[in-house]
């Protein structure tokens, strides 16, 4: 079904505000929203995380009396549990909102390991929270959707949150926005330069998405094993806290966190914790392409996140920036002489190789190899 049908039905129902965190299963919806509203107008905001998006929806309803639409991948349901149970629930403020949820890890559909558990519990999780739901499939006709949508609207009229769960390929668009920026350095080139600049005893914690896939492929390319790298395949936004935990427990080993701008934004308080703890052995690299590129390319806060200023305010000892291969190589090689915590922002282009593979080891194999390296 075309995402335009969903948005047209929302408009007819008085749903006039849209926010959330992009998901690859919802790319059609995100493309349609961006084409219609951009991300700088009053009708559409790309949020920092899903719980915050639900707060925006609540504020919009309080100010206008109109319910909003909140979109997310099902992994983001965890970020919404608190506001769903203590803010929007009928037992509290009874604030209606339409959730549109990409169903990653649906049982019987091949997906990555980080999606399997959440995919298996998505429907039961919504049921446990008392959220009426409907499922959108690739073969759902426009007329059938309107019937489903009517059921969800009835729940909204009762002051409830309702959910439309979207299966893979069920929501598409003929819009093709030109996402991107003017940067030249690719994320994979940046990762390669950073890996080459590290010492043999250094370890890496990389964020979820294509960056971790690129780290794995770079090790393969150079004939290296993978025991120095913890590839955070899920848990978006938590790589820096994992890295801090390692750095605190292993103060004599230098720890690199390879992060993304969208991931940093999702749990921004991590910067303050790192600044407060001030680990001398932590280097926090933020690959900034201004976009949720792994899940379609939607801009992150319109690319306006000033990571350097935030890191300085949080108490990082050194804050650096690189926007070319030459400056990155020079900067990365100089990090050995600096006391952490260091934040290095690397401005990169959007996009990845079309033949980019995925790790061939399981998460548990990755865990065991990494732990063995740390304790060698």
N, C-alpha and C positions, 0 to 999 in steps of 0.2 A: 504494500500500500504506500502511496505517496505521502510524505510527511506534510505536504500542503493540505491534504484532507484533514489531518489532525488539527493543524493550526486554524483552518477555516472553521471547524466545529468549535474549537475553543473560542474564537472570536464571537461566534453566534451565542455562545453560552456566557459571555461576559468575562472570560478568562483573558486578561489583557497584560499580564506580566509573566516573564519567563526567566528562569535562572537555573543554574546547576553546574555540574562538572562534566565535561565531554566524555563520551564513551564511543568506542569504535562501532558497536551495534546500533548506536544512535546517530551515526554520522549524517544520515539523511536529514534527521531533525536538526542537528547542529548547523548543517549547510543551509537549510531553509531559514533558520532563525538568523543566521549571520547575513544572509542575502536580504532578508526583509528588514531587519532592525540593526544590524551591526552589533557592536558591543559597547558603544558609548552613549546610546540613547536611553530614554526612560523605560523602554519596554523589555530590554534584555541585558542581563548582567551575568558574566561568567564568574562564578563564585570561587573562593579559595578552597572550600571543602563543602561536602554535602550538607553537614549540619548547619553551617553558616548560610547555605542557600535556603534551607527551610526557615531559618530566622528571617531572611529577606522576604520570603513568601508571607510569613506571619505579619511582618510590618506592613506589607502592601495591603493585606486584608484589613488590618486595623485602620488604615488610613482611608481606604476606598470602599470597603465592603465587598470587594471582588476577590474571588479565589485566584490563586496563581498556579503556574505549572512549574514543577521542580524536576529536572532530569538528572539521571545518574546511572553509572554502572552498578550492578547489584552489590559489588564489593563496598560501595559507598553507603549501603544501608547501615553499616556499623556506626558511621559518623552521624547518622540521623536518629539513632535510638533514643538518645537523651531528649532532644526536642520533640520527637514523636510521642514520647510517654509523659513528658512534664510540661509541654507547651501546647501542642496542637490537639492533644487527645480530648475527646468529649467529656472526660472526667475532670479536665482542667479548664482550658479556655475554649474548647470546641472550635478550633480554627480550621476551616476546610482548605485542602490543597490537593492538587492532582499530581501524583508522582508518576513519572515515566521512567521505567527501569530497564536497562539492557540486561538480558538474562545470560550472562557468561556462565560457562560450566553447566549448562542444562544437562541433566542426566540423559545418557545415550548419545550426546553430541560431543565429539572429540574437542578438547580444549586443553589449555595449559594447566599444569598442576596447581597453580595458585588459585585457579577458579573452581576447582572440583568441589571442594567442601561448601563454599558459598553457593554454588549453583544447586547443590543438592538440598540446601535448607532454605532457599529463597522464598518459595511459596509458603512453607510452614512458618517461616519467620514473620511474614506478613499476616498470616492467620493468627499467630500468637499475639501479635500487636493489635489485633482486631481491625485490620485495614482491609476493607472490601477490595477485590482485585478482579481483573480480567486479563486474558492473555491474547496478545496480538501475534498471529502466525503469518508466514509468507503467503498462505493461501486465503487469508481473511479478505473478503470482498469489502468494498466501500460500504455497501448497505449493511453487511453484518457488523462492521465496525461501528456504524452509527447506533445500532442496537446496543452494543457493548458500552459505547460512550454514554448512552442514555442512562444505563444502570449506574455507571460511575458518577454521573451528574446528580442522580438522585441521592447518592451518599453524600456528595458535597453539600447538597441542600439541607441535609440533616446535621451539618457541622462536623463532618468526618473527613479525614484524609482517605483518598482512594488511590489505587495503583493500577497503572497499565503496564504489564510486564511484556517486554518486547523480545521475541525470539530472533535469532540470527537471520538477517535478510528480510525481516518483516516490514521495516520502515526505510524507505528509500527517497531519493530526491533527484530531480534533473538539474538542480543547481550545482554549480562547481566554482565556489569562491576561490579567488587567487590568494590563498594564505602564503605567508612567507615574510622574509626580510631581505636586507641588502648585504648581509654578511657573506663572506666567501669561505671561511674555514668550516669544514664539516665536523660534525660531532665525532665521527670515527677517526678522523685525522687528529683531532684534539686528544682523544683518548689514547691514541697510539703514542703521541709525543709525551704524554704524562706517564704512561707505563714505562717508556724508555728512560725517563729521567729518574725513576725510583731506584733505590738501592735493593739488592737481592733480599735483604731481611725485612723490607717494607711489606705491608699488607694493604689490601684494598677492600672497601665495602662500596658496592655500586648500587644505584637506585633501580627501581623497577622500570621496565620498558625496554626500548631499543638500545639504550646505553649498555645495559648488562649483556645483551646479546652481542653487541659489538666488542665488548671486553673479552668475551669468550672466544669470538672469532679471531681477534687479534692474537690471543695466546696460541691458537691453532696455527695461525699464519707464521708465527715466529718459532714454532716447534717447542713451545713452552707448556708446562703442565698448568693446572688451574688451582693448585692448592693455596696460592696466595690471595685468591679472590673470593669474597663472599658475595654472590649474586642475589640481590634482594628481589626475587621475582614478583613478589606481591607487596603488601604493606606500604602503599605509596605515602611518601612523606616521612618515613621512619628510618631511612638509611643513616641519617646523621646521628640519631640516638643509638643505633646499633654500633656505629663507629666510635662514638663516645664511650660506650660501655667497654668496647675492646681496648680503647686507649687508656682508660682508667685502670683496667686490670693488667695491662701490659705496658707500663710506663717506659720501658727500655726499647720498645718497638715502635717505629713510626707508622702511623695509620693514615691512609688516604681515604677520604669519603668522596666518591664521584657521584654528584647529585645533579638534579635538574631544577630549573626555575619553578616549574609548576609543583614539583614535589616539595621544595622549600616553602613555597607559599601555603601549601596545604596545612602544615603544622609549624607555623612561623615561630612559635615559642621555643622551639629547639635551639634557635640561635642564642636566646637569652640564657638557656641552661649551659650551653657550651661556653659562652662568654663568662659566666659565673664560675664554672669549674676550671676554666682556663688550662686545659691540658697542653703541655708543651710539645707533645708528640702528635698532634692532630692537624692534618691539612684538609681543609674542606673546599673541594673544587665544585663550583656550581656552573654547569653547562647551561648557558642562557641563550635560547633561541626565540624567546618571547612567545612560545606557543605550546599547546598540548599536542605536540607533533605525533607522538606515538598513537594517539587515538583520533587522528583526523586533521589536526592543524589549527583548531580554534585558538585565537590569541589568549595569552595569559594576562589578565588585567590590561588588555590593549598594549602589552609590552612595556608598561610603565613602572614595573617593579624595580626600585633602586636598591639592589642587593648590597652594594658597597656601603651605602649610608646606614642600612639596617645593621650590617655586621659591625661597623664602627660603633654604633650606638649600643650594641649588645655586649661589647667589650672584647672583640677579637684583637689580638696584639698587632697583627698585620693584615691589611686588606689590599689586594692586588688585582690587576685586571689585564687580560690579554685579548686581542681581537684579530690576531693573525698567527700563522705558523711560526714566523720568526720571533715575534714577541712572546709567544707561548713557550717556545723552546728555551729562550733566554730566561724567562721568569721561572719556569719549572726547575731548571738547573740551579737557580739561586736559592731555592727553598730550603736546601739542606743546611744553609747557614742561619736560617731564621727560627726563632723560638715560637711555637704555636700558642694558642690556636691561630692558624692562618686561614683566611678565606681568599680563594682565587676565583674570580669570575671570568669565565671564558665565553666571549660572544661568538655564537656559531650560527650557521645557516640551518634552515629547516631541511628535512629530507634524509633519506637513508638509501643504501643500495637495495635494489629490488630483489637481489638474491641473498639478502641477509638471512642467515640461518638462526637456529635456536640452540641453546645448550643441549648437548647430547648426554649429559650426566643428570641424575635426579637431584632434587633439592637435598635429600638426605646424604647422597654421595658428596655433594658440594659442602655440606655442613661438616662431615667427618674429615674430609681432606683439609679443610680450612682449620679446624680445631687441631688436627695433627701438626700442621705447619706452625701454628701459634705456640704449641707446646714442645716443639722440637728443641 
